[in-house]
Amino acid sequence: MKLPKGTRLAIRQALEKTHSAPERKRILARTQRLYNAFIREAPAPGGMNLLRSQYYGGLSVFAFYEAMDRNVEPDVLQEILWRMLLGGGDIRKRTPIRFPFSGTRLQKLSYAVLGKYAAFANKRVDSGRWKNTWKFSVNPEGHENGISMPLRNCPVAAFAKKHGYEHLMPLFCGSDFKVAERYDALVSRYEETEHKRDAVMEQIDQIMIRRRKIERFIESVKDLPELIAEFDEALWAGLVDSMTVHSKDRIVFQLTCGMEMEG
């Protein structure tokens, strides 16, 4: 199965300024291979599954992240997610859609249709016939404005947990909110809040910083001789961030990679 069009376009646009054409081609080819492997592992149900494209879109972004050896800045992934959701377009250039909706016949008709589909889909999920898809309810809290469809049992989150991509999930939820804001929509989730998203975004930044520190640390030590005969000030500055003397018998060294050594 080919990568979703929006994801392919978004990756090309994201890499255009930082990677050469041959590099982009190589990354896209590896992303495609990983995407196919992910689909074989956890395919989404077809037929009447209206959320199938969102699931496969999520897998495609995970495949790109893996193809880049998990070394992608959060803002780059966020941009790719925005463009993926809009079929490759730029969310900042889309004109918001605004028209009378709340309290109209169109809103009532939308809820009626979505309610029937929710019952249909949830029954298949409960029976085990459908796997790797969401369950959802329609306006359970009785909102008067917009459309409310809380999603549960997120298969993208389950896949992320299995493969160690959990720290990326706030980016997915953030993309939902961003697109919803642009289109004056109401998005409600049971398991995610904006406050939690912001907190985990901070964690992502810290993880990326620590990764870079570890990479620099490895570069500093990989070519060292087995035995160092004399003190090297440059080596010390590159490996040790700080030193805490607790007593004459206990000194703790904080290494630049974040690890601690006691001597």
C-alpha positions in Angstrom: 0.0 0.0 0.0 1.4 3.4 -0.9 2.1 6.1 1.6 -0.9 8.4 2.1 -0.6 11.3 -0.4 -0.7 13.9 2.3 2.2 12.3 4.3 4.4 11.9 1.2 3.9 15.5 0.2 4.5 16.7 3.8 7.7 14.7 4.1 9.0 16.1 0.8 8.2 19.6 1.9 9.7 19.1 5.4 13.0 17.8 4.0 13.3 20.1 1.0 15.6 22.7 2.7 17.7 20.2 4.7 18.2 17.2 2.5 19.3 16.7 -1.1 17.0 15.0 -3.7 18.8 11.6 -3.4 18.6 11.8 0.4 14.8 12.6 0.2 14.3 9.7 -2.2 16.2 7.3 0.1 14.2 8.5 3.2 10.9 8.2 1.4 11.8 4.7 0.2 12.7 3.5 3.7 9.5 5.2 5.1 7.5 3.2 2.5 9.1 -0.1 3.5 8.5 0.5 7.2 4.9 1.7 6.5 4.1 -1.6 4.7 5.6 -3.6 7.6 3.5 -1.7 10.1 0.3 -2.3 8.1 1.1 -6.0 7.8 1.5 -6.1 11.6 -1.7 -4.2 12.4 -4.1 -3.6 9.5 -7.2 -1.5 10.0 -10.6 -2.8 9.1 -11.9 -1.7 5.7 -15.4 -1.4 4.4 -17.4 1.1 6.5 -14.6 2.1 8.7 -14.6 5.9 8.2 -11.5 6.5 10.4 -9.3 4.1 8.4 -7.4 7.0 6.7 -6.6 8.6 10.1 -5.1 5.3 11.4 -3.0 4.8 8.4 -1.9 8.4 8.5 -0.7 7.8 12.0 1.3 4.7 11.0 2.9 6.6 8.1 4.2 9.3 10.4 5.6 6.6 12.7 7.3 5.0 9.7 8.9 8.4 8.8 10.1 8.9 12.4 11.7 5.4 12.3 13.2 6.0 8.8 15.0 9.0 10.3 16.4 6.8 13.1 14.0 8.6 15.5 16.0 11.8 15.1 13.4 14.3 14.1 12.7 17.6 15.8 9.2 17.9 17.3 8.3 21.0 15.3 9.2 19.1 12.1 6.9 16.2 13.0 4.2 18.7 14.0 4.4 20.4 10.6 4.2 17.0 8.8 1.2 16.0 10.9 -0.6 19.3 10.1 0.0 18.8 6.4 -0.9 15.1 6.5 -4.3 15.9 8.0 -4.9 18.5 5.2 -3.7 16.3 2.3 -0.3 18.1 2.0 -1.7 21.6 2.3 -0.5 24.3 4.7 -2.9 24.9 7.6 -1.8 28.5 7.9 -3.0 29.3 4.4 -6.4 27.7 4.7 -9.3 30.1 5.1 -11.5 29.0 8.1 -14.9 27.7 7.2 -17.6 29.7 8.9 -21.3 29.3 8.4 -24.4 29.0 10.6 -24.3 25.4 12.0 -25.2 25.3 15.6 -28.9 24.8 16.2 -29.7 24.2 12.6 -31.2 21.2 10.8 -27.8 20.4 9.4 -26.4 20.0 12.9 -29.3 17.7 13.9 -28.9 15.7 10.7 -25.2 15.3 11.3 -25.8 14.0 14.8 -28.4 11.6 13.6 -26.2 10.1 10.9 -23.1 10.0 13.2 -25.1 8.4 15.9 -26.2 5.5 13.7 -22.6 5.1 12.5 -21.3 5.1 16.1 -23.6 2.3 17.1 -22.7 0.3 14.0 -18.9 0.8 14.5 -18.9 0.3 18.3 -20.8 -3.0 17.9 -18.1 -4.4 15.6 -15.3 -3.2 17.9 -17.0 -4.8 20.9 -17.5 -8.1 19.1 -13.9 -8.2 18.0 -14.7 -8.1 14.3 -13.0 -4.7 14.0 -9.5 -4.2 15.4 -7.2 -1.2 15.2 -9.9 1.4 15.1 -11.6 3.8 17.5 -14.8 3.6 19.5 -16.7 6.9 19.8 -19.8 8.5 21.1 -21.8 11.4 19.7 -22.2 14.5 21.9 -22.6 12.7 25.2 -22.4 15.9 27.2 -25.0 17.7 25.2 -22.9 20.5 23.7 -25.0 23.0 21.8 -22.3 24.3 19.5 -20.4 22.5 16.8 -19.9 18.7 16.6 -18.7 16.7 19.6 -17.4 13.2 19.1 -15.2 11.9 21.9 -12.9 9.1 20.7 -11.8 6.1 22.8 -9.5 3.1 22.5 -7.2 5.0 20.1 -5.4 2.4 17.9 -2.7 5.0 17.1 -1.9 5.4 20.8 -1.9 1.6 21.3 0.5 1.1 18.4 2.7 3.9 19.7 2.8 2.3 23.2 3.9 -1.0 21.7 6.7 0.5 19.6 8.0 3.1 22.0 6.5 6.2 20.3 4.3 7.3 23.2 6.2 10.5 23.6 4.9 11.6 20.1 1.2 11.3 20.9 0.8 14.9 22.2 1.9 16.0 18.7 -1.0 14.0 17.2 -3.5 15.4 19.6 -2.1 18.9 19.1 -2.6 18.5 15.4 -6.3 17.7 16.0 -6.7 20.8 18.1 -4.9 23.0 15.6 -7.0 21.8 12.6 -10.1 22.1 14.7 -9.3 25.7 15.7 -8.8 26.6 12.1 -12.2 25.3 11.1 -14.1 26.5 14.2 -14.8 22.9 15.2 -15.2 21.4 18.7 -12.9 18.5 19.4 -13.3 16.7 22.8 -11.2 13.8 24.0 -11.6 11.7 27.1 -7.9 10.9 27.6 -6.0 14.0 26.5 -6.1 17.6 27.6 -4.2 20.6 26.4 -2.5 20.9 29.8 -1.2 17.3 29.6 -0.2 17.9 26.0 1.9 20.9 26.9 3.6 19.0 29.8 4.5 16.1 27.6 5.7 18.5 24.8 8.2 19.8 27.4 9.3 16.2 28.1 9.9 15.6 24.3 12.2 18.6 24.2 14.1 17.3 27.2 14.4 13.9 25.6 15.8 15.4 22.4 18.3 17.5 24.4 19.4 14.5 26.3 19.8 12.5 23.1 22.1 15.1 21.6 24.1 15.2 24.8 24.5 11.4 24.7 25.5 11.5 21.1 28.2 14.1 21.8 29.4 12.0 24.8 29.7 8.9 22.6 31.7 10.9 20.1 34.0 12.1 22.8 34.9 8.6 24.2 34.7 6.2 21.3 38.3 6.9 20.1 39.9 7.1 23.5 42.8 4.8 24.4 42.1 2.0 26.9 44.5 3.7 29.4 44.8 7.5 29.8 48.2 8.2 31.2 47.8 11.9 32.1 45.1 14.5 32.9 43.5 16.0 29.7 41.7 19.3 30.5 39.8 19.3 27.1 38.7 15.7 27.7 37.6 16.5 31.2 35.5 19.5 30.0 33.9 17.4 27.3 32.9 14.5 29.7 32.2 16.0 33.1 29.5 18.6 33.6 29.8 19.0 37.4 31.3 17.4 40.5 29.7 17.3 44.0 31.8 16.5 47.0 29.6 14.9 49.7 32.5 13.8 52.0 36.2 13.0 51.8 35.2 9.4 50.8 32.3 10.2 48.4 32.4 12.4 45.2 29.6 12.3 42.6 30.5 13.2 39.0 27.6 14.5 36.7 28.6 13.5 33.2 27.6 15.6 30.2 25.4 12.8 28.9 23.2 13.0 32.1 24.6 10.0 33.8 26.2 10.0 37.3 29.4 8.3 38.5 30.5 8.0 42.1 34.0 7.8 43.3 
